[in-house]
Amino acid sequence: MNQFRFAMPFLVAATLAGCATDGPTTNGDSVRAVIASQVIAPQARKETGTDGAAAIAVYKNYVQSYASPRPQVEDSAFRK
């Protein structure tokens, strides 16, 4: 038992020494590269939005689709 108490601190120190190693210098570069590739360039488009007439027409069509919805067709991608 006395030998165990003497050897235990050295065993713990040797085990933890494996955790203290430095990682590679490129740690996290792939994640940063993926995040950077998803950023939209601020000068990508000069025109933004839709002209007023088209936006009003789209909105009226949207509202009309709820006021009088089209009946669903009994046609399925998975025919019986």
DOTORMAR-741128 format. One record per residue: z, x, y of N, C-alpha, C in turn. Coordinates in pm, whole numbers, plus 50000, padded with zeros to 5 digits. Each point is the difference from the previous one (the first is absolute). Layout:
{nup->Z | neast->X | nnorth->Y | caup->Z | caeast->X | canorth->Y | cup->Z | ceast->X | cnorth->Y} $
...
***
This chain:
{nup->50000 | neast->50082 | nnorth->49881 | caup->50000 | caeast->49918 | canorth->50119 | cup->50000 | ceast->50086 | cnorth->50125} $
{nup->50072 | neast->50110 | nnorth->49995 | caup->50007 | caeast->50089 | canorth->50114 | cup->49864 | ceast->50066 | cnorth->50027} $
{nup->49926 | neast->50030 | nnorth->49894 | caup->49866 | caeast->50058 | canorth->50016 | cup->49905 | ceast->49898 | cnorth->50064} $
{nup->50019 | neast->49875 | nnorth->49967 | caup->49916 | caeast->49894 | canorth->50056 | cup->50022 | ceast->49989 | cnorth->50150} $
{nup->50125 | neast->50008 | nnorth->50043 | caup->50031 | caeast->49991 | canorth->50143 | cup->49943 | ceast->50120 | cnorth->50075} $
{nup->49993 | neast->50114 | nnorth->49934 | caup->49946 | caeast->50119 | canorth->50062 | cup->49847 | ceast->49993 | cnorth->50009} $
{nup->49936 | neast->49948 | nnorth->49896 | caup->49853 | caeast->49996 | canorth->49995 | cup->49941 | ceast->49884 | cnorth->50079} $
{nup->50076 | neast->49895 | nnorth->50023 | caup->49947 | caeast->49881 | canorth->50066 | cup->49947 | ceast->50026 | cnorth->50142} $
{nup->50071 | neast->50071 | nnorth->50087 | caup->49945 | caeast->50025 | canorth->50134 | cup->49868 | ceast->50079 | cnorth->49996} $
{nup->49988 | neast->50093 | nnorth->49909 | caup->49876 | caeast->50077 | canorth->49988 | cup->49886 | ceast->49913 | cnorth->49948} $
{nup->50032 | neast->49911 | nnorth->49909 | caup->49899 | caeast->49909 | canorth->49948 | cup->49950 | ceast->49905 | cnorth->50108} $
{nup->50091 | neast->49947 | nnorth->50079 | caup->49963 | caeast->49911 | canorth->50110 | cup->49918 | ceast->50076 | cnorth->50105} $
{nup->50041 | neast->50123 | nnorth->50032 | caup->49928 | caeast->50080 | canorth->50099 | cup->49860 | ceast->50033 | cnorth->49951} $
{nup->49985 | neast->50031 | nnorth->49873 | caup->49867 | caeast->50031 | canorth->49946 | cup->49911 | ceast->49877 | cnorth->49998} $
{nup->50058 | neast->49884 | nnorth->49972 | caup->49923 | caeast->49876 | canorth->49999 | cup->49953 | ceast->49964 | cnorth->50140} $
{nup->50088 | neast->50011 | nnorth->50098 | caup->49965 | caeast->49965 | canorth->50137 | cup->49908 | ceast->50103 | cnorth->50065} $
{nup->49995 | neast->50119 | nnorth->49948 | caup->49910 | caeast->50102 | canorth->50055 | cup->49854 | ceast->49960 | cnorth->49983} $
{nup->49970 | neast->49925 | nnorth->49897 | caup->49863 | caeast->49952 | canorth->49979 | cup->49959 | ceast->49898 | cnorth->50104} $
{nup->50095 | neast->49929 | nnorth->50057 | caup->49970 | caeast->49900 | canorth->50103 | cup->49984 | ceast->50063 | cnorth->50138} $
{nup->50042 | neast->50123 | nnorth->50017 | caup->50000 | caeast->50063 | canorth->50131 | cup->49871 | ceast->50075 | cnorth->50030} $
{nup->49901 | neast->49992 | nnorth->49913 | caup->49876 | caeast->50073 | canorth->50026 | cup->49919 | ceast->49930 | cnorth->50108} $
{nup->49924 | neast->50078 | nnorth->50074 | caup->49915 | caeast->49944 | canorth->50104 | cup->49877 | ceast->49937 | cnorth->49937} $
{nup->49956 | neast->49888 | nnorth->50057 | caup->49880 | caeast->49935 | canorth->49952 | cup->49877 | ceast->50066 | cnorth->50058} $
{nup->49885 | neast->49954 | nnorth->49961 | caup->49877 | caeast->50059 | canorth->50055 | cup->49988 | ceast->49969 | cnorth->50149} $
{nup->49928 | neast->50083 | nnorth->50071 | caup->49986 | caeast->49982 | canorth->50145 | cup->49909 | ceast->49883 | cnorth->50033} $
{nup->49926 | neast->49951 | nnorth->49904 | caup->49909 | caeast->49887 | canorth->50023 | cup->50067 | ceast->49868 | cnorth->49965} $
{nup->50130 | neast->49997 | nnorth->49994 | caup->50072 | caeast->49880 | canorth->49960 | cup->49978 | ceast->49889 | cnorth->50103} $
{nup->49936 | neast->49890 | nnorth->49959 | caup->49977 | caeast->49886 | canorth->50087 | cup->49868 | ceast->50001 | cnorth->50073} $
{nup->49919 | neast->50104 | nnorth->49985 | caup->49873 | caeast->50007 | canorth->50072 | cup->49904 | ceast->49890 | cnorth->49956} $
{nup->50000 | neast->49966 | nnorth->49872 | caup->49908 | caeast->49896 | canorth->49953 | cup->50036 | ceast->49865 | cnorth->50060} $
{nup->50128 | neast->49972 | nnorth->50013 | caup->50043 | caeast->49873 | canorth->50059 | cup->49962 | ceast->49995 | cnorth->50148} $
{nup->50022 | neast->50111 | nnorth->50070 | caup->49963 | caeast->50003 | canorth->50141 | cup->49849 | ceast->49988 | cnorth->50018} $
{nup->49922 | neast->50055 | nnorth->49909 | caup->49854 | caeast->49990 | canorth->50009 | cup->49954 | ceast->49856 | cnorth->49979} $
{nup->50061 | neast->49929 | nnorth->49906 | caup->49963 | caeast->49860 | canorth->49975 | cup->50037 | ceast->49914 | cnorth->50120} $
{nup->50117 | neast->50022 | nnorth->50057 | caup->50041 | caeast->49922 | canorth->50117 | cup->49907 | ceast->50028 | cnorth->50118} $
{nup->49963 | neast->50125 | nnorth->50020 | caup->49909 | caeast->50035 | canorth->50110 | cup->49862 | ceast->49940 | cnorth->49980} $
{nup->49956 | neast->49985 | nnorth->49875 | caup->49867 | caeast->49944 | canorth->49976 | cup->49996 | ceast->49850 | cnorth->50024} $
{nup->50115 | neast->49934 | nnorth->50008 | caup->50004 | caeast->49856 | canorth->50022 | cup->50013 | ceast->49962 | cnorth->50146} $
{nup->50013 | neast->50097 | nnorth->50088 | caup->50013 | caeast->49973 | canorth->50142 | cup->49862 | ceast->49968 | cnorth->50057} $
{nup->49992 | neast->49892 | nnorth->50075 | caup->49873 | caeast->49961 | canorth->50061 | cup->49979 | ceast->50081 | cnorth->50126} $
{nup->49880 | neast->50052 | nnorth->50015 | caup->49969 | caeast->50077 | canorth->50120 | cup->50001 | ceast->49906 | cnorth->50121} $
{nup->50064 | neast->50038 | nnorth->50109 | caup->50009 | caeast->49910 | canorth->50115 | cup->49865 | ceast->49975 | cnorth->50067} $
{nup->49904 | neast->50089 | nnorth->49985 | caup->49869 | caeast->49982 | canorth->50061 | cup->49897 | ceast->49947 | cnorth->49900} $
{nup->50044 | neast->49940 | nnorth->49892 | caup->49909 | caeast->49956 | canorth->49895 | cup->49908 | ceast->49888 | cnorth->50048} $
{nup->50052 | neast->49904 | nnorth->50078 | caup->49921 | caeast->49889 | canorth->50051 | cup->50021 | ceast->49986 | cnorth->50149} $
{nup->49892 | neast->49977 | nnorth->50071 | caup->50014 | caeast->49976 | canorth->50143 | cup->50018 | ceast->49852 | cnorth->50027} $
{nup->49931 | neast->49915 | nnorth->49925 | caup->50014 | caeast->49856 | canorth->50017 | cup->50111 | ceast->49951 | cnorth->49908} $
{nup->50088 | neast->49921 | nnorth->50056 | caup->50105 | caeast->49940 | canorth->49918 | cup->50000 | ceast->49851 | cnorth->50025} $
{nup->50032 | neast->49927 | nnorth->49897 | caup->50010 | caeast->49856 | canorth->50014 | cup->49866 | ceast->49930 | cnorth->49983} $
{nup->50002 | neast->49870 | nnorth->50023 | caup->49882 | caeast->49915 | canorth->49985 | cup->49975 | ceast->49930 | cnorth->50133} $
{nup->49875 | neast->49967 | nnorth->50024 | caup->49973 | caeast->49928 | canorth->50124 | cup->50062 | ceast->49861 | cnorth->49992} $
{nup->50024 | neast->49940 | nnorth->50112 | caup->50074 | caeast->49874 | canorth->50007 | cup->49936 | ceast->49886 | cnorth->49925} $
{nup->49866 | neast->49985 | nnorth->50012 | caup->49931 | caeast->49888 | canorth->49935 | cup->50012 | ceast->50009 | cnorth->49848} $
{nup->49985 | neast->50119 | nnorth->49946 | caup->50011 | caeast->50016 | canorth->49854 | cup->50142 | ceast->49975 | cnorth->49953} $
{nup->50098 | neast->50046 | nnorth->50078 | caup->50141 | caeast->49979 | canorth->49960 | cup->50035 | ceast->49852 | cnorth->50001} $
{nup->49952 | neast->49926 | nnorth->50099 | caup->50027 | caeast->49856 | canorth->50007 | cup->49934 | ceast->49928 | cnorth->49884} $
{nup->49876 | neast->50038 | nnorth->49966 | caup->49929 | caeast->49937 | canorth->49888 | cup->50072 | ceast->50026 | cnorth->49868} $
{nup->50050 | neast->50120 | nnorth->49982 | caup->50072 | caeast->50033 | canorth->49876 | cup->50129 | ceast->49919 | cnorth->49992} $
{nup->50071 | neast->49990 | nnorth->50111 | caup->50125 | caeast->49924 | canorth->50000 | cup->49976 | ceast->49852 | cnorth->49973} $
{nup->49896 | neast->49942 | nnorth->50061 | caup->49969 | caeast->49859 | canorth->49975 | cup->49963 | ceast->49976 | cnorth->49854} $
{nup->49925 | neast->50092 | nnorth->49942 | caup->49964 | caeast->49990 | canorth->49858 | cup->50125 | ceast->50009 | cnorth->49913} $
{nup->50093 | neast->50085 | nnorth->50037 | caup->50125 | caeast->50015 | canorth->49926 | cup->50082 | ceast->49871 | cnorth->50006} $
{nup->50013 | neast->49943 | nnorth->50118 | caup->50077 | caeast->49877 | canorth->50015 | cup->49932 | ceast->49885 | cnorth->49926} $
{nup->49868 | neast->49994 | nnorth->50007 | caup->49924 | caeast->49894 | canorth->49932 | cup->50015 | ceast->50010 | cnorth->49848} $
{nup->50016 | neast->50121 | nnorth->49948 | caup->50014 | caeast->50015 | canorth->49855 | cup->50129 | ceast->49936 | cnorth->49949} $
{nup->50101 | neast->49988 | nnorth->50085 | caup->50122 | caeast->49932 | canorth->49959 | cup->49995 | ceast->49850 | cnorth->50029} $
{nup->49925 | neast->49960 | nnorth->50102 | caup->49990 | caeast->49859 | canorth->50034 | cup->49920 | ceast->49924 | cnorth->49894} $
{nup->49890 | neast->50058 | nnorth->49957 | caup->49917 | caeast->49936 | canorth->49896 | cup->49955 | ceast->50107 | cnorth->49901} $
{nup->50086 | neast->50033 | nnorth->49902 | caup->49965 | caeast->50106 | canorth->49905 | cup->49887 | ceast->49957 | cnorth->49907} $
{nup->49921 | neast->50095 | nnorth->49959 | caup->49893 | caeast->49973 | canorth->49904 | cup->50062 | ceast->49978 | cnorth->49863} $
{nup->49942 | neast->49910 | nnorth->49921 | caup->50053 | caeast->49981 | canorth->49864 | cup->49971 | ceast->50123 | cnorth->49914} $
{nup->50091 | neast->50028 | nnorth->49910 | caup->49980 | caeast->50114 | canorth->49912 | cup->49902 | ceast->49964 | cnorth->49891} $
{nup->49916 | neast->50094 | nnorth->49967 | caup->49899 | caeast->49980 | canorth->49896 | cup->50063 | ceast->50034 | cnorth->49865} $
{nup->49969 | neast->49922 | nnorth->49902 | caup->50053 | caeast->50023 | canorth->49866 | cup->49918 | ceast->50106 | cnorth->49928} $
{nup->49984 | neast->50114 | nnorth->50061 | caup->49928 | caeast->50110 | canorth->49941 | cup->50094 | ceast->50119 | cnorth->49993} $
{nup->50018 | neast->50052 | nnorth->49883 | caup->50096 | caeast->50106 | canorth->49982 | cup->49931 | ceast->50127 | cnorth->49953} $
{nup->50057 | neast->50112 | nnorth->50029 | caup->49948 | caeast->50127 | canorth->49950 | cup->50026 | ceast->50011 | cnorth->49849} $
{nup->50099 | neast->49928 | nnorth->49954 | caup->50034 | caeast->50002 | canorth->49858 | cup->49964 | ceast->49863 | cnorth->49940} $
{nup->49875 | neast->49987 | nnorth->49967 | caup->49953 | caeast->49871 | canorth->49947 | cup->50059 | ceast->49974 | cnorth->49862} $
{nup->50025 | neast->49873 | nnorth->49978 | caup->50060 | caeast->49960 | canorth->49873 | cup->49894 | ceast->49969 | cnorth->49899} $
***
